[in-house]
Amino acid sequence: MRTETDVLVLGGSGVDTIVHVPELPLPFADSYMIRPGIVTRAGQSGDFVAVSVSALGLRTHHLDMVGEDHEGELVRALHHERGIPFTTVPLPGGTKRAVNLVGPDGRRLSLYDDSRSQESDRLPEATVRKLAAESRHAHVVITYPCAFALPLLREAGLTVSTDLHNWDGENPYHEQFALEADLVFLSTAALADPERTMREIAARGRAEAVVATAGAEGAYLLADDELTHVPAVTPPAPVVDSNGAGDAFAAGFLFGRLGGADVRRCALYGAVAGAYACTVPSTRTDAISRAELLARAAELTAPGGN
């Protein structure tokens, strides 16, 4: 069958309500007056990845379970506006939601509504098989229904990536995703020993590369048994929100990987995309363009680039 999709994104759709707070952690008070206001917009991890890889020129398709509600319409509208094919399966519990508290320095605390998921939630096997047969690569968000799709993606022969986010290296929920992906992203935020966790993922699973992002400290890349530090890239504008930076990093890395770049070049693309994401206001869902990514990467690799 002819390949129609470069990146099939599974899971991670939802709506965030953005609340700007004067500081994090937020001291207890009876009430706060919030400016610039409280805004609800479509965009969670899978949405961010889909928007980001599409903006980089990769043919993208997103598959997820979404509620038949107002929030679901916001998510569908986001994909329609960006021209991203979006296959939805009804989510009985309603579209996934979160509240993001965003501090003045761009840090954020996310509160996820865990009541939307049910034990019976599944992505239909026939739908997964059909879309997988038309795709080159799958990026799998660590939402519950996606775990059951992993074997189907393997049967279809796709390469797979996933983002474990702030995994502590111990929670067994993340292990299936970590061990069945060819490319694993995660954050160092909750890791006592990032290198040990990265090496365990590579040794026990099938990952060809493991990337641990570390915010302003850059990232760490494990490939071919060699651990490399990836320097942080200076954002092109003031940092206003760190939400989505990890998803943007993953998208930039995938852009390079699917284009045949070596892993260090892929990591540079990821760092550039992640830095850009930090300059996007939390009330918007936006991503760096292919032209800007390539231009910035060329500047950084030119003699004297920084």
N, C-alpha and C positions, 0 to 999 in steps of 0.2 A: 504494500500500500504506500502511496506517495506521502512523504512527510510534509505536513502542513503547519506544524507548530515547532518552534525551537524550544520553548520552555512551557511545560504544562505545570501550573501552580495548583497544588491541592491544599485546600483548607485556608484558615486564617482570615475569613471575611468578618467584618463587623463594623460597629459604630462606636466612636469615642466621644465623650463629653469632656471638653477642655475647660479646666478651671485654673486660672492664674492665681497663684498665692504669693504672699509677700516673702515667704521663706520656706525652706524645707530642712528639717522636719517642721511641720506647722504647729506652733504652740496652741494649746487648748484655749478656746475663747467661745463665748456664747454665740458670736456671729462675726462674719467678715464682710466688708463691702468689696466686691470684686470688680476690678477693671483690668483689661479692656472688655470685660464681660464674660459670660459663660456661653460657649458655642458647641453645638453638636455637629460632627461631620463624619462622613464615611471614611473608613481607613483603619485597618488593623494589619497585622504582620503579612498575611498573604496578599492583601490588597496593595500594600506598599511594594512588595516584591514584584507583583504583576505590573503595577504602574511603572516601576523603575526599569525593569528589563524591556518593557515596551518602548519607553522613552529612549532606550539605547538602540532601538531598531531591531530587536529580536521579536520574531513572531510569537505571540503569547496567547495562552488560553488559560482561563481560571475555572476551576471546578470546586464547588463547596456547597454546604447546606446553609440555607438562608431562610428566615421566617417570612411568612406572608403578612408583613406588617410595615409600618411607616419606615422603620429603620432598614428593612430589607430593600425598600424602594430607593433609599439613599445610596445603598451599596450598588444596586443595579444601575442607578443613574451615573455613578462614578465611572463604572466600566463602559457604559454607553458613550459618555462624553469623551473618554480616552480611546474609544474604538477597540476595546479589548473584548474578545469573545468571552462570554461568561455563562457557563452551564450551572444552573442552580437546582438543588434538590430541596424539597420542603423540610425545614427544621421545625418540628412540632413545638419545641420550647421557645421559639422566637429567635430573631437575629441576635447574635452575640453582641454584648455591650460592655463598655468599660468607662470609668471616670479617670481622667489623667489630671493629676495636680502638677502644675508646671511652675517652677520657681524662676526668679529673675535671672539666674545664671543658666537657664536652659535645662537644668536637671528636672526629672519628672518621676512621680510616683503613680503607678497604674493600679487601679482597683478593678478587678475583673468580676463580672457577674457570672458566677459559676452555676447558676440555676438553669441556664439555657440548655445544657447538655443532658442527654439521657442515655442510659445503658444501651438502648436499642438503636441509637443513631448510626447510620451506615451510608456510605457512598455506594450506589448500586454497582455491582460487579460488572454488568454489561456496559455501563457508561464509562467506568474506569478503563476497561479493556479497549473500547472503541477509541477513546481519546489518546490512550497510551500508544496504540498502533499508529497513530498519526503524528507522534511527537519524537523529538530527539532526546529530550532531557526532562526530568520531573523534579521540581522543588517542592518538598513535602513539609508543611507546617505541622507542628507537633500537637495538633488537636486530635481528640479521641477517634473520630471516624477514619482519619488518615492512616492510623496504624494498620487497619485491616486492608488497606489498599497497597501496602508495601510489597507483599508477595506478587500481586498482579503486575506491578510495575517491573519487577524482576523478570517475570515470565515474558514480558513484552520486550525485554532486552534494553530497557532504558538505563542510562546513568541517572543516579539519584543524588540530590543534595538535601540537606536539612539544617535547621538552625535550632540548637538546644537552648538558646537564650541564656538565662542565668542559672543553668544547671549547677548543682553543688557537687556533681561527680558521684553521687550516692543514690539519689532517688531512682528506683527501678523503672518508673514510668518512662523515662527518657531513653533507656538502654536499647530498646528495639530500634528506635530511630537512629541512635548513634552507631549501632553496629551494622545496620543494613544500608547505610548511605556511602556513596563513593566520595563524597565531599561533605565534611561536617564543619559547621560554624557554631561557635558558642562564645559566651562572654566570660571574662576572668572574674567578674564581680563576686561570685559566690564560691570560687575555687580556692582551696587552701594551698594547692600545689598545681598550678596550671599545666606545667610541663608533664607532670606525672599523669594527669588526667588525659592530656592529649595523646601521650604515648600509649596509654591503655586502650583508648579508642582505636588507634591505628593497629595495635597488636591483636586485639580481640575481634575487630570487625574487618570491614573491607575497604575502609577509607584510604584513598590515595593521597589525600591531603586533609589536614585538620587546621582550622584557623580559629584562634582565640583573640577576640577583640578586647582592647583594654582602654577604651576611651581616649583621653588626651595622651596616654602613653603609647598609642599606636596599636599594634597587633602582633601576634606571634604566629608564624607559619611552620607547620611540621609537614615535610614532604621528603620522600626518599631517606627517611630516618634522620634528617637534618632539621634542627630547630633554628629558625631565622627570625630576627626582630624586624618588623615592618614599621618604619617611622611614621608618626602621625603627620598628616598633611594639614597645613594651615588653611582654615576655612576661608572662602573668598569674601565673606562678609561676617558681621557679628554673629556669634552663636546665640540662638534664641530658643532652640528646643532640640533635645537629643533624641526624641522619639522618632523611630524609623531609621536611625543611623545604621544600626546593624543590618536591617533589611536592605538598605541601599548598598552597604558594603558587599553583601552577598550577591546582589544584582550586578555590581561592577565586576566582581570576581567571575561570575558566570559569563558575562559578556566576553571577558578575555578567554576563559576556558573554552567556550564554544567556538571562539574565533581562532583557536589553535595557539594562543600565547602561552609562554612558559609560566609556571606557577608564581614566580616573583613579579612578573608583569601583571598577572591577574590580581595579585595582592595590592599592587600599586593602584590599579583601577578601582579596586574595592575601597582603598583608603581615600582616594579622590572623591568617589561617590558618597562615602560616609560623611566626609567633611562638608560637602555641599548640603547634605540632608540636615545638618545641624543649623543651617542658616535659614531653613524654611519655617515660617511661623507654624505653631502647633494647630492653628485653625485651618491650615491648607494641607492638601495631599499633592505634593509636587516632587519632581525628580530631575536630576541632571540630564542634559541631552547628550547624545553621542558625540556631537561636534565639540561641546564644551569639555567633556571627559577626555577626549583624545588630545585636545589642545592643552589642557592642564597637565596631562601626563607627559606630553612632549616637553613642556616647560621644565618640569621637575627632573627629567632625565637629561636635559641639555647641560653642557658644561656650565657650572656655577648655578644650576637650578636649585631652588629650595622651596 
